[in-house]
Amino acid sequence: MRRLAIDGGDPMFPHGVPFVRPPAPPLDEVVARLRPTYEQGAMTNGPLVRELEAAVADRMGVAHVVAVSSCTTGLILALAGLRHLDGLEGPVLMPSFTFSAGPHSVAWNDLGVRFAECDPLSFQLDLVDAHARLDGAGAIMATHVFGAPCRPEQVEALGAEAGIPVLFDAAHGFGGRRAGRPLGGFGEVEVFSMTPTKPLVAGEGGLVCTDRADLAEYLHLAREYGNPGDYDTRFVGLNGRLSEMHAAVALASIEHIDEHLATRRRMAARFSDAILGIPGVRVQAIDEGDESTFKDFTIAVDALEYGADRDTLVSVLRAEGVDTRNYFDPPVHRQRSHATRSPADLPVTDAVARTVVSLPLYPALDDATIDGIVELIAAAPQANA
Ligand SMILES: *Cc1c(COP(=O)(O)O)cnc(C)c1O
């Protein structure tokens, strides 16, 4: 067996395996899309943004898509809309095992955050724990963690039981499907992200999907300072517009998204099949019949059974040139931004956060690299360092 780099051997990947490579579309395709409107002087929130919104609404089967400058902005404005239209006020029930932007969007609305546990196998919002914490909540915001559907119809049922709206942080979810149904159409609203690490890229940008005409109308104003055009602002909005340049990148990306997702799924299956054979290491559990985007391919290690803890595995991989991310560690309730304002006792989430690591996954990785990473995972417990 080869000597691990952490023990002084030569690294398996001397040039390094980056964690992520944005699935950016070919530049000439972006320029071709952008040129006509650009030359007419349309720079922001113009014809390409309209075209993008229509294309996504069609694809997701939703009545309204409102493009905004980021997913964070979209979540902030969607919550603001529910406050404005429906009088939403109570705390928002959500997982702590997610990216900070979701809880931040609640805090920006001066609403309380009420954290719930995640499921240790799927890493998704634990619906039983969420149910136990439902009393008095004003809304539920669940994340499709790593692009796998979070049983959205069951989250909807929780919301219906309490009579409160459900939102989905679908930042990872563009192109994912729950039992055949595209993500984007669940709950009151779903919000996708188009930053470079997400399945559909625009550089920056967010897509708010909703079937509610009143919410869409609110969002159209909200992304324009609250100004319908007469400069008599109806409420306090902000500049949440998406630029035409970003819309051009997004439109070009959509042309490639299905092929791109098929590649990610094929690579994830190769990883999963091989990892199955390593004791103490498991992959994120995804319901049969669901399709993840594999925005991240995330494994969890049981230190006792595996023979090494997550941090050792990360160190071994780093020494070999493999870049990874500990998503989501620390979980949001442990982050300084939320620890005191939304304290929570979440032992399952803490335990999951300590054991997870996301591996590189993007079309430029070849099968030999995937197999090499798996070989390193299998060998890591033998590290002496
Ligand atoms: C990236 C991300 C966001 C934020 O998206 P932006 O477009 O960067 O604002 C929100 N939620 C999750 C789960 C994310 O991963």
The ligand as an SDF file (V2000), in Angstrom:
LIG
                    3D

 15 15  0  0  0  0  0  0  0  0999 V2000
  -25.7000   29.7890   -0.9990 C   0  0  0  0  0  0  0  0  0  0  0  0
  -26.8480   29.6300   -0.0780 C   0  0  0  0  0  0  0  0  0  0  0  0
  -27.7210   30.7010    0.2090 C   0  0  0  0  0  0  0  0  0  0  0  0
  -27.4210   32.0980   -0.2130 C   0  0  0  0  0  0  0  0  0  0  0  0
  -27.4470   32.2880   -1.5850 O   0  0  0  0  0  0  0  0  0  0  0  0
  -26.9170   33.6740   -2.1780 P   0  0  0  0  0  0  0  0  0  0  0  0
  -27.3970   33.6540   -3.5820 O   0  0  0  0  0  0  0  0  0  0  0  0
  -25.4340   33.6620   -2.0300 O   0  0  0  0  0  0  0  0  0  0  0  0
  -27.5420   34.7640   -1.3820 O   0  0  0  0  0  0  0  0  0  0  0  0
  -28.8360   30.4610    0.9760 C   0  0  0  0  0  0  0  0  0  0  0  0
  -29.0780   29.2390    1.4700 N   0  0  0  0  0  0  0  0  0  0  0  0
  -28.2740   28.1870    1.2430 C   0  0  0  0  0  0  0  0  0  0  0  0
  -28.6550   26.8480    1.7990 C   0  0  0  0  0  0  0  0  0  0  0  0
  -27.1230   28.3590    0.4800 C   0  0  0  0  0  0  0  0  0  0  0  0
  -26.2860   27.3380    0.2960 O   0  0  0  0  0  0  0  0  0  0  0  0
  1  2  1  0
  2  3  1  0
  2 14  2  0
  3  4  1  0
  3 10  2  0
  4  5  1  0
  5  6  1  0
  6  7  2  0
  6  8  1  0
  6  9  1  0
 10 11  1  0
 11 12  2  0
 12 13  1  0
 12 14  1  0
 14 15  1  0
M  END
$$$$
